[in-house]
Amino acid sequence: MSSYVFPVQTAFLIFVVAAMFLLVPWLIYGYRKDGFFSWSRFGVSFSLSFIF
């Protein structure tokens, strides 16, 4: 079981970093469009970025 921990941790870290790089420009656009930062929009977008 311990042989699977490192690849899973690495994949999770890569996912978080990639999602942040992809979501930051989109969240900046949403902030400029609406005038406020929505944590719910961030959470939904972050969770859905795993699918794509």
ModelCIF file with pLDDT and N, C-alpha, C, O atoms, coordinates in Angstrom:
data_MODEL
#
_entry.id   MODEL 
#
_entity.id                         1 
_entity.type                       polymer 
_entity.pdbx_number_of_molecules   1 
#
_entity_poly.entity_id                      1 
_entity_poly.type                           'polypeptide(L)' 
_entity_poly.nstd_linkage                   no 
_entity_poly.nstd_monomer                   no 
_entity_poly.pdbx_seq_one_letter_code       MSSYVFPVQTAFLIFVVAAMFLLVPWLIYGYRKDGFFSWSRFGVSFSLSFIF 
_entity_poly.pdbx_seq_one_letter_code_can   MSSYVFPVQTAFLIFVVAAMFLLVPWLIYGYRKDGFFSWSRFGVSFSLSFIF 
_entity_poly.pdbx_strand_id                 A 
#
loop_
_entity_poly_seq.entity_id 
_entity_poly_seq.num 
_entity_poly_seq.mon_id 
_entity_poly_seq.hetero 
1 1  MET n 
1 2  SER n 
1 3  SER n 
1 4  TYR n 
1 5  VAL n 
1 6  PHE n 
1 7  PRO n 
1 8  VAL n 
1 9  GLN n 
1 10 THR n 
1 11 ALA n 
1 12 PHE n 
1 13 LEU n 
1 14 ILE n 
1 15 PHE n 
1 16 VAL n 
1 17 VAL n 
1 18 ALA n 
1 19 ALA n 
1 20 MET n 
1 21 PHE n 
1 22 LEU n 
1 23 LEU n 
1 24 VAL n 
1 25 PRO n 
1 26 TRP n 
1 27 LEU n 
1 28 ILE n 
1 29 TYR n 
1 30 GLY n 
1 31 TYR n 
1 32 ARG n 
1 33 LYS n 
1 34 ASP n 
1 35 GLY n 
1 36 PHE n 
1 37 PHE n 
1 38 SER n 
1 39 TRP n 
1 40 SER n 
1 41 ARG n 
1 42 PHE n 
1 43 GLY n 
1 44 VAL n 
1 45 SER n 
1 46 PHE n 
1 47 SER n 
1 48 LEU n 
1 49 SER n 
1 50 PHE n 
1 51 ILE n 
1 52 PHE n 
#
_struct_asym.id          A 
_struct_asym.entity_id   1 
#
loop_
_ma_qa_metric.id 
_ma_qa_metric.mode 
_ma_qa_metric.name 
_ma_qa_metric.software_group_id 
_ma_qa_metric.type 
1 global pLDDT . pLDDT 
2 local  pLDDT . pLDDT 
#
_ma_qa_metric_global.metric_id      1 
_ma_qa_metric_global.metric_value   84.77 
_ma_qa_metric_global.model_id       1 
_ma_qa_metric_global.ordinal_id     1 
#
loop_
_ma_qa_metric_local.label_asym_id 
_ma_qa_metric_local.label_comp_id 
_ma_qa_metric_local.label_seq_id 
_ma_qa_metric_local.metric_id 
_ma_qa_metric_local.metric_value 
_ma_qa_metric_local.model_id 
_ma_qa_metric_local.ordinal_id 
A MET 1  2 65.00 1 1  
A SER 2  2 76.00 1 2  
A SER 3  2 83.00 1 3  
A TYR 4  2 88.00 1 4  
A VAL 5  2 92.00 1 5  
A PHE 6  2 92.00 1 6  
A PRO 7  2 92.00 1 7  
A VAL 8  2 91.00 1 8  
A GLN 9  2 92.00 1 9  
A THR 10 2 93.00 1 10 
A ALA 11 2 89.00 1 11 
A PHE 12 2 88.00 1 12 
A LEU 13 2 92.00 1 13 
A ILE 14 2 91.00 1 14 
A PHE 15 2 87.00 1 15 
A VAL 16 2 86.00 1 16 
A VAL 17 2 90.00 1 17 
A ALA 18 2 86.00 1 18 
A ALA 19 2 84.00 1 19 
A MET 20 2 84.00 1 20 
A PHE 21 2 88.00 1 21 
A LEU 22 2 83.00 1 22 
A LEU 23 2 85.00 1 23 
A VAL 24 2 85.00 1 24 
A PRO 25 2 88.00 1 25 
A TRP 26 2 83.00 1 26 
A LEU 27 2 84.00 1 27 
A ILE 28 2 88.00 1 28 
A TYR 29 2 88.00 1 29 
A GLY 30 2 85.00 1 30 
A TYR 31 2 88.00 1 31 
A ARG 32 2 92.00 1 32 
A LYS 33 2 89.00 1 33 
A ASP 34 2 87.00 1 34 
A GLY 35 2 89.00 1 35 
A PHE 36 2 86.00 1 36 
A PHE 37 2 83.00 1 37 
A SER 38 2 82.00 1 38 
A TRP 39 2 86.00 1 39 
A SER 40 2 86.00 1 40 
A ARG 41 2 83.00 1 41 
A PHE 42 2 82.00 1 42 
A GLY 43 2 84.00 1 43 
A VAL 44 2 84.00 1 44 
A SER 45 2 81.00 1 45 
A PHE 46 2 80.00 1 46 
A SER 47 2 80.00 1 47 
A LEU 48 2 81.00 1 48 
A SER 49 2 77.00 1 49 
A PHE 50 2 73.00 1 50 
A ILE 51 2 73.00 1 51 
A PHE 52 2 64.00 1 52 
#
loop_
_atom_site.group_PDB 
_atom_site.id 
_atom_site.type_symbol 
_atom_site.label_atom_id 
_atom_site.label_alt_id 
_atom_site.label_comp_id 
_atom_site.label_asym_id 
_atom_site.label_entity_id 
_atom_site.label_seq_id 
_atom_site.pdbx_PDB_ins_code 
_atom_site.Cartn_x 
_atom_site.Cartn_y 
_atom_site.Cartn_z 
_atom_site.occupancy 
_atom_site.B_iso_or_equiv 
_atom_site.pdbx_formal_charge 
_atom_site.auth_seq_id 
_atom_site.auth_comp_id 
_atom_site.auth_asym_id 
_atom_site.auth_atom_id 
_atom_site.pdbx_PDB_model_num 
ATOM 1   N N  . MET A 1 1  ? 0.810   -1.189 0.000   1.00 65.00 ? 1  MET A N  1 
ATOM 2   C CA . MET A 1 1  ? 0.000   0.000  0.000   1.00 65.00 ? 1  MET A CA 1 
ATOM 3   C C  . MET A 1 1  ? 0.857   1.259  0.000   1.00 65.00 ? 1  MET A C  1 
ATOM 4   O O  . MET A 1 1  ? 0.490   2.254  -0.624  1.00 65.00 ? 1  MET A O  1 
ATOM 5   N N  . SER A 1 2  ? 1.986   1.228  0.686   1.00 76.00 ? 2  SER A N  1 
ATOM 6   C CA . SER A 1 2  ? 2.813   2.423  0.772   1.00 76.00 ? 2  SER A CA 1 
ATOM 7   C C  . SER A 1 2  ? 3.457   2.769  -0.568  1.00 76.00 ? 2  SER A C  1 
ATOM 8   O O  . SER A 1 2  ? 3.890   3.905  -0.762  1.00 76.00 ? 2  SER A O  1 
ATOM 9   N N  . SER A 1 3  ? 3.527   1.825  -1.486  1.00 83.00 ? 3  SER A N  1 
ATOM 10  C CA . SER A 1 3  ? 4.109   2.123  -2.792  1.00 83.00 ? 3  SER A CA 1 
ATOM 11  C C  . SER A 1 3  ? 3.178   2.995  -3.624  1.00 83.00 ? 3  SER A C  1 
ATOM 12  O O  . SER A 1 3  ? 3.614   3.577  -4.618  1.00 83.00 ? 3  SER A O  1 
ATOM 13  N N  . TYR A 1 4  ? 1.908   3.099  -3.244  1.00 88.00 ? 4  TYR A N  1 
ATOM 14  C CA . TYR A 1 4  ? 0.947   3.916  -3.976  1.00 88.00 ? 4  TYR A CA 1 
ATOM 15  C C  . TYR A 1 4  ? 0.823   5.331  -3.420  1.00 88.00 ? 4  TYR A C  1 
ATOM 16  O O  . TYR A 1 4  ? 0.265   6.204  -4.084  1.00 88.00 ? 4  TYR A O  1 
ATOM 17  N N  . VAL A 1 5  ? 1.322   5.564  -2.245  1.00 92.00 ? 5  VAL A N  1 
ATOM 18  C CA . VAL A 1 5  ? 1.137   6.861  -1.592  1.00 92.00 ? 5  VAL A CA 1 
ATOM 19  C C  . VAL A 1 5  ? 1.883   7.960  -2.336  1.00 92.00 ? 5  VAL A C  1 
ATOM 20  O O  . VAL A 1 5  ? 1.309   9.021  -2.580  1.00 92.00 ? 5  VAL A O  1 
ATOM 21  N N  . PHE A 1 6  ? 3.105   7.750  -2.694  1.00 92.00 ? 6  PHE A N  1 
ATOM 22  C CA . PHE A 1 6  ? 3.892   8.787  -3.362  1.00 92.00 ? 6  PHE A CA 1 
ATOM 23  C C  . PHE A 1 6  ? 3.296   9.194  -4.711  1.00 92.00 ? 6  PHE A C  1 
ATOM 24  O O  . PHE A 1 6  ? 3.179   10.394 -4.961  1.00 92.00 ? 6  PHE A O  1 
ATOM 25  N N  . PRO A 1 7  ? 2.914   8.266  -5.593  1.00 92.00 ? 7  PRO A N  1 
ATOM 26  C CA . PRO A 1 7  ? 2.291   8.684  -6.859  1.00 92.00 ? 7  PRO A CA 1 
ATOM 27  C C  . PRO A 1 7  ? 0.970   9.430  -6.667  1.00 92.00 ? 7  PRO A C  1 
ATOM 28  O O  . PRO A 1 7  ? 0.673   10.362 -7.413  1.00 92.00 ? 7  PRO A O  1 
ATOM 29  N N  . VAL A 1 8  ? 0.188   9.033  -5.689  1.00 91.00 ? 8  VAL A N  1 
ATOM 30  C CA . VAL A 1 8  ? -1.077  9.723  -5.440  1.00 91.00 ? 8  VAL A CA 1 
ATOM 31  C C  . VAL A 1 8  ? -0.820  11.121 -4.911  1.00 91.00 ? 8  VAL A C  1 
ATOM 32  O O  . VAL A 1 8  ? -1.490  12.064 -5.332  1.00 91.00 ? 8  VAL A O  1 
ATOM 33  N N  . GLN A 1 9  ? 0.115   11.280 -4.016  1.00 92.00 ? 9  GLN A N  1 
ATOM 34  C CA . GLN A 1 9  ? 0.460   12.609 -3.503  1.00 92.00 ? 9  GLN A CA 1 
ATOM 35  C C  . GLN A 1 9  ? 0.999   13.494 -4.614  1.00 92.00 ? 9  GLN A C  1 
ATOM 36  O O  . GLN A 1 9  ? 0.654   14.674 -4.687  1.00 92.00 ? 9  GLN A O  1 
ATOM 37  N N  . THR A 1 10 ? 1.829   12.949 -5.470  1.00 93.00 ? 10 THR A N  1 
ATOM 38  C CA . THR A 1 10 ? 2.386   13.714 -6.584  1.00 93.00 ? 10 THR A CA 1 
ATOM 39  C C  . THR A 1 10 ? 1.294   14.135 -7.558  1.00 93.00 ? 10 THR A C  1 
ATOM 40  O O  . THR A 1 10 ? 1.280   15.279 -8.014  1.00 93.00 ? 10 THR A O  1 
ATOM 41  N N  . ALA A 1 11 ? 0.390   13.235 -7.878  1.00 89.00 ? 11 ALA A N  1 
ATOM 42  C CA . ALA A 1 11 ? -0.708  13.566 -8.789  1.00 89.00 ? 11 ALA A CA 1 
ATOM 43  C C  . ALA A 1 11 ? -1.602  14.635 -8.190  1.00 89.00 ? 11 ALA A C  1 
ATOM 44  O O  . ALA A 1 11 ? -2.043  15.534 -8.905  1.00 89.00 ? 11 ALA A O  1 
ATOM 45  N N  . PHE A 1 12 ? -1.880  14.561 -6.903  1.00 88.00 ? 12 PHE A N  1 
ATOM 46  C CA . PHE A 1 12 ? -2.706  15.572 -6.249  1.00 88.00 ? 12 PHE A CA 1 
ATOM 47  C C  . PHE A 1 12 ? -2.018  16.932 -6.269  1.00 88.00 ? 12 PHE A C  1 
ATOM 48  O O  . PHE A 1 12 ? -2.663  17.947 -6.532  1.00 88.00 ? 12 PHE A O  1 
ATOM 49  N N  . LEU A 1 13 ? -0.738  16.965 -5.999  1.00 92.00 ? 13 LEU A N  1 
ATOM 50  C CA . LEU A 1 13 ? 0.010   18.223 -6.017  1.00 92.00 ? 13 LEU A CA 1 
ATOM 51  C C  . LEU A 1 13 ? 0.027   18.828 -7.418  1.00 92.00 ? 13 LEU A C  1 
ATOM 52  O O  . LEU A 1 13 ? -0.161  20.035 -7.575  1.00 92.00 ? 13 LEU A O  1 
ATOM 53  N N  . ILE A 1 14 ? 0.248   18.008 -8.422  1.00 91.00 ? 14 ILE A N  1 
ATOM 54  C CA . ILE A 1 14 ? 0.251   18.493 -9.808  1.00 91.00 ? 14 ILE A CA 1 
ATOM 55  C C  . ILE A 1 14 ? -1.127  19.014 -10.181 1.00 91.00 ? 14 ILE A C  1 
ATOM 56  O O  . ILE A 1 14 ? -1.234  20.038 -10.857 1.00 91.00 ? 14 ILE A O  1 
ATOM 57  N N  . PHE A 1 15 ? -2.186  18.329 -9.755  1.00 87.00 ? 15 PHE A N  1 
ATOM 58  C CA . PHE A 1 15 ? -3.548  18.791 -10.032 1.00 87.00 ? 15 PHE A CA 1 
ATOM 59  C C  . PHE A 1 15 ? -3.807  20.151 -9.405  1.00 87.00 ? 15 PHE A C  1 
ATOM 60  O O  . PHE A 1 15 ? -4.360  21.034 -10.060 1.00 87.00 ? 15 PHE A O  1 
ATOM 61  N N  . VAL A 1 16 ? -3.421  20.335 -8.151  1.00 86.00 ? 16 VAL A N  1 
ATOM 62  C CA . VAL A 1 16 ? -3.663  21.607 -7.467  1.00 86.00 ? 16 VAL A CA 1 
ATOM 63  C C  . VAL A 1 16 ? -2.915  22.741 -8.157  1.00 86.00 ? 16 VAL A C  1 
ATOM 64  O O  . VAL A 1 16 ? -3.481  23.813 -8.370  1.00 86.00 ? 16 VAL A O  1 
ATOM 65  N N  . VAL A 1 17 ? -1.670  22.522 -8.504  1.00 90.00 ? 17 VAL A N  1 
ATOM 66  C CA . VAL A 1 17 ? -0.879  23.564 -9.171  1.00 90.00 ? 17 VAL A CA 1 
ATOM 67  C C  . VAL A 1 17 ? -1.447  23.880 -10.552 1.00 90.00 ? 17 VAL A C  1 
ATOM 68  O O  . VAL A 1 17 ? -1.585  25.050 -10.909 1.00 90.00 ? 17 VAL A O  1 
ATOM 69  N N  . ALA A 1 18 ? -1.774  22.859 -11.326 1.00 86.00 ? 18 ALA A N  1 
ATOM 70  C CA . ALA A 1 18 ? -2.333  23.087 -12.662 1.00 86.00 ? 18 ALA A CA 1 
ATOM 71  C C  . ALA A 1 18 ? -3.685  23.780 -12.589 1.00 86.00 ? 18 ALA A C  1 
ATOM 72  O O  . ALA A 1 18 ? -3.965  24.670 -13.392 1.00 86.00 ? 18 ALA A O  1 
ATOM 73  N N  . ALA A 1 19 ? -4.522  23.389 -11.644 1.00 84.00 ? 19 ALA A N  1 
ATOM 74  C CA . ALA A 1 19 ? -5.832  24.022 -11.493 1.00 84.00 ? 19 ALA A CA 1 
ATOM 75  C C  . ALA A 1 19 ? -5.684  25.485 -11.123 1.00 84.00 ? 19 ALA A C  1 
ATOM 76  O O  . ALA A 1 19 ? -6.437  26.324 -11.618 1.00 84.00 ? 19 ALA A O  1 
ATOM 77  N N  . MET A 1 20 ? -4.742  25.806 -10.273 1.00 84.00 ? 20 MET A N  1 
ATOM 78  C CA . MET A 1 20 ? -4.534  27.213 -9.904  1.00 84.00 ? 20 MET A CA 1 
ATOM 79  C C  . MET A 1 20 ? -4.077  28.037 -11.106 1.00 84.00 ? 20 MET A C  1 
ATOM 80  O O  . MET A 1 20 ? -4.554  29.153 -11.312 1.00 84.00 ? 20 MET A O  1 
ATOM 81  N N  . PHE A 1 21 ? -3.162  27.495 -11.893 1.00 88.00 ? 21 PHE A N  1 
ATOM 82  C CA . PHE A 1 21 ? -2.697  28.232 -13.071 1.00 88.00 ? 21 PHE A CA 1 
ATOM 83  C C  . PHE A 1 21 ? -3.812  28.414 -14.097 1.00 88.00 ? 21 PHE A C  1 
ATOM 84  O O  . PHE A 1 21 ? -3.839  29.420 -14.806 1.00 88.00 ? 21 PHE A O  1 
ATOM 85  N N  . LEU A 1 22 ? -4.715  27.470 -14.183 1.00 83.00 ? 22 LEU A N  1 
ATOM 86  C CA . LEU A 1 22 ? -5.816  27.591 -15.136 1.00 83.00 ? 22 LEU A CA 1 
ATOM 87  C C  . LEU A 1 22 ? -6.952  28.461 -14.604 1.00 83.00 ? 22 LEU A C  1 
ATOM 88  O O  . LEU A 1 22 ? -7.614  29.150 -15.380 1.00 83.00 ? 22 LEU A O  1 
ATOM 89  N N  . LEU A 1 23 ? -7.185  28.439 -13.298 1.00 85.00 ? 23 LEU A N  1 
ATOM 90  C CA . LEU A 1 23 ? -8.314  29.162 -12.733 1.00 85.00 ? 23 LEU A CA 1 
ATOM 91  C C  . LEU A 1 23 ? -8.040  30.625 -12.431 1.00 85.00 ? 23 LEU A C  1 
ATOM 92  O O  . LEU A 1 23 ? -8.968  31.433 -12.459 1.00 85.00 ? 23 LEU A O  1 
ATOM 93  N N  . VAL A 1 24 ? -6.819  30.986 -12.147 1.00 85.00 ? 24 VAL A N  1 
ATOM 94  C CA . VAL A 1 24 ? -6.522  32.366 -11.760 1.00 85.00 ? 24 VAL A CA 1 
ATOM 95  C C  . VAL A 1 24 ? -6.931  33.365 -12.839 1.00 85.00 ? 24 VAL A C  1 
ATOM 96  O O  . VAL A 1 24 ? -7.594  34.347 -12.504 1.00 85.00 ? 24 VAL A O  1 
ATOM 97  N N  . PRO A 1 25 ? -6.580  33.180 -14.106 1.00 88.00 ? 25 PRO A N  1 
ATOM 98  C CA . PRO A 1 25 ? -7.039  34.155 -15.116 1.00 88.00 ? 25 PRO A CA 1 
ATOM 99  C C  . PRO A 1 25 ? -8.559  34.206 -15.235 1.00 88.00 ? 25 PRO A C  1 
ATOM 100 O O  . PRO A 1 25 ? -9.128  35.278 -15.437 1.00 88.00 ? 25 PRO A O  1 
ATOM 101 N N  . TRP A 1 26 ? -9.214  33.065 -15.113 1.00 83.00 ? 26 TRP A N  1 
ATOM 102 C CA . TRP A 1 26 ? -10.667 33.041 -15.212 1.00 83.00 ? 26 TRP A CA 1 
ATOM 103 C C  . TRP A 1 26 ? -11.319 33.741 -14.021 1.00 83.00 ? 26 TRP A C  1 
ATOM 104 O O  . TRP A 1 26 ? -12.330 34.425 -14.183 1.00 83.00 ? 26 TRP A O  1 
ATOM 105 N N  . LEU A 1 27 ? -10.750 33.575 -12.827 1.00 84.00 ? 27 LEU A N  1 
ATOM 106 C CA . LEU A 1 27 ? -11.284 34.240 -11.647 1.00 84.00 ? 27 LEU A CA 1 
ATOM 107 C C  . LEU A 1 27 ? -11.031 35.746 -11.692 1.00 84.00 ? 27 LEU A C  1 
ATOM 108 O O  . LEU A 1 27 ? -11.862 36.524 -11.222 1.00 84.00 ? 27 LEU A O  1 
ATOM 109 N N  . ILE A 1 28 ? -9.911  36.160 -12.242 1.00 88.00 ? 28 ILE A N  1 
ATOM 110 C CA . ILE A 1 28 ? -9.648  37.595 -12.412 1.00 88.00 ? 28 ILE A CA 1 
ATOM 111 C C  . ILE A 1 28 ? -10.666 38.192 -13.371 1.00 88.00 ? 28 ILE A C  1 
ATOM 112 O O  . ILE A 1 28 ? -11.177 39.286 -13.135 1.00 88.00 ? 28 ILE A O  1 
ATOM 113 N N  . TYR A 1 29 ? -10.958 37.483 -14.441 1.00 88.00 ? 29 TYR A N  1 
ATOM 114 C CA . TYR A 1 29 ? -11.976 37.947 -15.385 1.00 88.00 ? 29 TYR A CA 1 
ATOM 115 C C  . TYR A 1 29 ? -13.333 38.071 -14.701 1.00 88.00 ? 29 TYR A C  1 
ATOM 116 O O  . TYR A 1 29 ? -14.029 39.069 -14.890 1.00 88.00 ? 29 TYR A O  1 
ATOM 117 N N  . GLY A 1 30 ? -13.714 37.082 -13.919 1.00 85.00 ? 30 GLY A N  1 
ATOM 118 C CA . GLY A 1 30 ? -14.983 37.132 -13.202 1.00 85.00 ? 30 GLY A CA 1 
ATOM 119 C C  . GLY A 1 30 ? -15.038 38.266 -12.198 1.00 85.00 ? 30 GLY A C  1 
ATOM 120 O O  . GLY A 1 30 ? -16.084 38.890 -12.021 1.00 85.00 ? 30 GLY A O  1 
ATOM 121 N N  . TYR A 1 31 ? -13.920 38.537 -11.538 1.00 88.00 ? 31 TYR A N  1 
ATOM 122 C CA . TYR A 1 31 ? -13.865 39.645 -10.582 1.00 88.00 ? 31 TYR A CA 1 
ATOM 123 C C  . TYR A 1 31 ? -14.045 40.980 -11.286 1.00 88.00 ? 31 TYR A C  1 
ATOM 124 O O  . TYR A 1 31 ? -14.770 41.847 -10.800 1.00 88.00 ? 31 TYR A O  1 
ATOM 125 N N  . ARG A 1 32 ? -13.392 41.148 -12.423 1.00 92.00 ? 32 ARG A N  1 
ATOM 126 C CA . ARG A 1 32 ? -13.525 42.403 -13.166 1.00 92.00 ? 32 ARG A CA 1 
ATOM 127 C C  . ARG A 1 32 ? -14.918 42.563 -13.754 1.00 92.00 ? 32 ARG A C  1 
ATOM 128 O O  . ARG A 1 32 ? -15.424 43.680 -13.857 1.00 92.00 ? 32 ARG A O  1 
ATOM 129 N N  . LYS A 1 33 ? -15.537 41.463 -14.137 1.00 89.00 ? 33 LYS A N  1 
ATOM 130 C CA . LYS A 1 33 ? -16.869 41.516 -14.731 1.00 89.00 ? 33 LYS A CA 1 
ATOM 131 C C  . LYS A 1 33 ? -17.931 41.817 -13.669 1.00 89.00 ? 33 LYS A C  1 
ATOM 132 O O  . LYS A 1 33 ? -18.782 42.682 -13.876 1.00 89.00 ? 33 LYS A O  1 
ATOM 133 N N  . ASP A 1 34 ? -17.888 41.108 -12.531 1.00 87.00 ? 34 ASP A N  1 
ATOM 134 C CA . ASP A 1 34 ? -18.923 41.223 -11.511 1.00 87.00 ? 34 ASP A CA 1 
ATOM 135 C C  . ASP A 1 34 ? -18.592 42.231 -10.418 1.00 87.00 ? 34 ASP A C  1 
ATOM 136 O O  . ASP A 1 34 ? -19.494 42.763 -9.771  1.00 87.00 ? 34 ASP A O  1 
ATOM 137 N N  . GLY A 1 35 ? -17.317 42.497 -10.208 1.00 89.00 ? 35 GLY A N  1 
ATOM 138 C CA . GLY A 1 35 ? -16.914 43.445 -9.182  1.00 89.00 ? 35 GLY A CA 1 
ATOM 139 C C  . GLY A 1 35 ? -16.705 42.840 -7.806  1.00 89.00 ? 35 GLY A C  1 
ATOM 140 O O  . GLY A 1 35 ? -16.479 43.576 -6.845  1.00 89.00 ? 35 GLY A O  1 
ATOM 141 N N  . PHE A 1 36 ? -16.772 41.522 -7.682  1.00 86.00 ? 36 PHE A N  1 
ATOM 142 C CA . PHE A 1 36 ? -16.515 40.873 -6.394  1.00 86.00 ? 36 PHE A CA 1 
ATOM 143 C C  . PHE A 1 36 ? -15.977 39.472 -6.644  1.00 86.00 ? 36 PHE A C  1 
ATOM 144 O O  . PHE A 1 36 ? -16.160 38.895 -7.716  1.00 86.00 ? 36 PHE A O  1 
ATOM 145 N N  . PHE A 1 37 ? -15.309 38.945 -5.628  1.00 83.00 ? 37 PHE A N  1 
ATOM 146 C CA . PHE A 1 37 ? -14.749 37.595 -5.699  1.00 83.00 ? 37 PHE A CA 1 
ATOM 147 C C  . PHE A 1 37 ? -15.695 36.633 -5.006  1.00 83.00 ? 37 PHE A C  1 
ATOM 148 O O  . PHE A 1 37 ? -16.040 36.830 -3.841  1.00 83.00 ? 37 PHE A O  1 
ATOM 149 N N  . SER A 1 38 ? -16.110 35.614 -5.700  1.00 82.00 ? 38 SER A N  1 
ATOM 150 C CA . SER A 1 38 ? -17.045 34.644 -5.162  1.00 82.00 ? 38 SER A CA 1 
ATOM 151 C C  . SER A 1 38 ? -16.308 33.366 -4.776  1.00 82.00 ? 38 SER A C  1 
ATOM 152 O O  . SER A 1 38 ? -15.735 32.689 -5.629  1.00 82.00 ? 38 SER A O  1 
ATOM 153 N N  . TRP A 1 39 ? -16.327 33.038 -3.477  1.00 86.00 ? 39 TRP A N  1 
ATOM 154 C CA . TRP A 1 39 ? -15.686 31.807 -3.017  1.00 86.00 ? 39 TRP A CA 1 
ATOM 155 C C  . TRP A 1 39 ? -16.420 30.583 -3.529  1.00 86.00 ? 39 TRP A C  1 
ATOM 156 O O  . TRP A 1 39 ? -15.806 29.546 -3.780  1.00 86.00 ? 39 TRP A O  1 
ATOM 157 N N  . SER A 1 40 ? -17.733 30.699 -3.685  1.00 86.00 ? 40 SER A N  1 
ATOM 158 C CA . SER A 1 40 ? -18.485 29.556 -4.200  1.00 86.00 ? 40 SER A CA 1 
ATOM 159 C C  . SER A 1 40 ? -18.121 29.287 -5.660  1.00 86.00 ? 40 SER A C  1 
ATOM 160 O O  . SER A 1 40 ? -18.010 28.132 -6.069  1.00 86.00 ? 40 SER A O  1 
ATOM 161 N N  . ARG A 1 41 ? -17.936 30.343 -6.441  1.00 83.00 ? 41 ARG A N  1 
ATOM 162 C CA . ARG A 1 41 ? -17.517 30.174 -7.832  1.00 83.00 ? 41 ARG A CA 1 
ATOM 163 C C  . ARG A 1 41 ? -16.134 29.538 -7.901  1.00 83.00 ? 41 ARG A C  1 
ATOM 164 O O  . ARG A 1 41 ? -15.871 28.691 -8.755  1.00 83.00 ? 41 ARG A O  1 
ATOM 165 N N  . PHE A 1 42 ? -15.257 29.952 -6.998  1.00 82.00 ? 42 PHE A N  1 
ATOM 166 C CA . PHE A 1 42 ? -13.924 29.372 -6.947  1.00 82.00 ? 42 PHE A CA 1 
ATOM 167 C C  . PHE A 1 42 ? -13.991 27.884 -6.598  1.00 82.00 ? 42 PHE A C  1 
ATOM 168 O O  . PHE A 1 42 ? -13.326 27.069 -7.237  1.00 82.00 ? 42 PHE A O  1 
ATOM 169 N N  . GLY A 1 43 ? -14.782 27.529 -5.598  1.00 84.00 ? 43 GLY A N  1 
ATOM 170 C CA . GLY A 1 43 ? -14.889 26.132 -5.184  1.00 84.00 ? 43 GLY A CA 1 
ATOM 171 C C  . GLY A 1 43 ? -15.465 25.243 -6.262  1.00 84.00 ? 43 GLY A C  1 
ATOM 172 O O  . GLY A 1 43 ? -14.959 24.147 -6.505  1.00 84.00 ? 43 GLY A O  1 
ATOM 173 N N  . VAL A 1 44 ? -16.519 25.704 -6.910  1.00 84.00 ? 44 VAL A N  1 
ATOM 174 C CA . VAL A 1 44 ? -17.124 24.922 -7.979  1.00 84.00 ? 44 VAL A CA 1 
ATOM 175 C C  . VAL A 1 44 ? -16.164 24.787 -9.151  1.00 84.00 ? 44 VAL A C  1 
ATOM 176 O O  . VAL A 1 44 ? -16.019 23.700 -9.711  1.00 84.00 ? 44 VAL A O  1 
ATOM 177 N N  . SER A 1 45 ? -15.518 25.859 -9.519  1.00 81.00 ? 45 SER A N  1 
ATOM 178 C CA . SER A 1 45 ? -14.574 25.824 -10.639 1.00 81.00 ? 45 SER A CA 1 
ATOM 179 C C  . SER A 1 45 ? -13.392 24.905 -10.343 1.00 81.00 ? 45 SER A C  1 
ATOM 180 O O  . SER A 1 45 ? -12.942 24.157 -11.210 1.00 81.00 ? 45 SER A O  1 
ATOM 181 N N  . PHE A 1 46 ? -12.900 24.971 -9.115  1.00 80.00 ? 46 PHE A N  1 
ATOM 182 C CA . PHE A 1 46 ? -11.774 24.124 -8.735  1.00 80.00 ? 46 PHE A CA 1 
ATOM 183 C C  . PHE A 1 46 ? -12.166 22.648 -8.783  1.00 80.00 ? 46 PHE A C  1 
ATOM 184 O O  . PHE A 1 46 ? -11.404 21.815 -9.275  1.00 80.00 ? 46 PHE A O  1 
ATOM 185 N N  . SER A 1 47 ? -13.335 22.331 -8.279  1.00 80.00 ? 47 SER A N  1 
ATOM 186 C CA . SER A 1 47 ? -13.750 20.927 -8.278  1.00 80.00 ? 47 SER A CA 1 
ATOM 187 C C  . SER A 1 47 ? -14.067 20.429 -9.683  1.00 80.00 ? 47 SER A C  1 
ATOM 188 O O  . SER A 1 47 ? -13.824 19.261 -9.986  1.00 80.00 ? 47 SER A O  1 
ATOM 189 N N  . LEU A 1 48 ? -14.602 21.284 -10.542 1.00 81.00 ? 48 LEU A N  1 
ATOM 190 C CA . LEU A 1 48 ? -14.910 20.869 -11.892 1.00 81.00 ? 48 LEU A CA 1 
ATOM 191 C C  . LEU A 1 48 ? -13.670 20.817 -12.784 1.00 81.00 ? 48 LEU A C  1 
ATOM 192 O O  . LEU A 1 48 ? -13.680 20.137 -13.811 1.00 81.00 ? 48 LEU A O  1 
ATOM 193 N N  . SER A 1 49 ? -12.615 21.516 -12.412 1.00 77.00 ? 49 SER A N  1 
ATOM 194 C CA . SER A 1 49 ? -11.400 21.460 -13.220 1.00 77.00 ? 49 SER A CA 1 
ATOM 195 C C  . SER A 1 49 ? -10.765 20.072 -13.172 1.00 77.00 ? 49 SER A C  1 
ATOM 196 O O  . SER A 1 49 ? -9.985  19.719 -14.057 1.00 77.00 ? 49 SER A O  1 
ATOM 197 N N  . PHE A 1 50 ? -11.089 19.290 -12.158 1.00 73.00 ? 50 PHE A N  1 
ATOM 198 C CA . PHE A 1 50 ? -10.588 17.920 -12.089 1.00 73.00 ? 50 PHE A CA 1 
ATOM 199 C C  . PHE A 1 50 ? -11.150 17.062 -13.212 1.00 73.00 ? 50 PHE A C  1 
ATOM 200 O O  . PHE A 1 50 ? -10.483 16.142 -13.687 1.00 73.00 ? 50 PHE A O  1 
ATOM 201 N N  . ILE A 1 51 ? -12.371 17.358 -13.639 1.00 73.00 ? 51 ILE A N  1 
ATOM 202 C CA . ILE A 1 51 ? -13.019 16.576 -14.703 1.00 73.00 ? 51 ILE A CA 1 
ATOM 203 C C  . ILE A 1 51 ? -12.356 16.845 -16.052 1.00 73.00 ? 51 ILE A C  1 
ATOM 204 O O  . ILE A 1 51 ? -12.157 15.931 -16.851 1.00 73.00 ? 51 ILE A O  1 
ATOM 205 N N  . PHE A 1 52 ? -12.025 18.085 -16.289 1.00 64.00 ? 52 PHE A N  1 
ATOM 206 C CA . PHE A 1 52 ? -11.465 18.444 -17.586 1.00 64.00 ? 52 PHE A CA 1 
ATOM 207 C C  . PHE A 1 52 ? -9.992  18.228 -17.574 1.00 64.00 ? 52 PHE A C  1 
ATOM 208 O O  . PHE A 1 52 ? -9.324  18.473 -18.578 1.00 64.00 ? 52 PHE A O  1 
#
